[in-house]
Amino acid sequence: MTTKLSLIQFRLIIPSELAVATTLLEQASLVVSDISEKVNLFGLFSDNNLLALAGLEVFENEALLRSVCVSARERGKGYGQQIIKALENDAARNGITELYLLTTTASKFFERIGYKVADRNTAPDAIKNTSEFSDLCPSSAVFMHKALDL
């Protein structure tokens, strides 16, 4: 009997993979209009197949967590938690101490992994000035925060 083991790899999405990443975001009904050089997209890959992705818009020691999604056929396998944990570890290694996010559908998921609901008025100016905060996410979106351990 032969068993094929597949390694999961966390890494930055490269330009040639951007179209696949954009398609995954669109399938999850997430905004792609402002994904640019300002947002670093990271992916979880297995055999070069994109399982999940998440973006990070960095402002010195603070960052806005963006565009977290898991491929529809891969949901329920823990990849959402895996990519967030890998992203948090990478962010902390790079001096980011505070993560923020906005969500309209996944606040319970983020609460389970340590994010706390916060008042939008307490957002740092750099976060308030992002297009996601000021234009793209509705005012009804839940604003959340997590301090990273260094």
Disulfide bonds with the S-S distance in Angstrom:
none
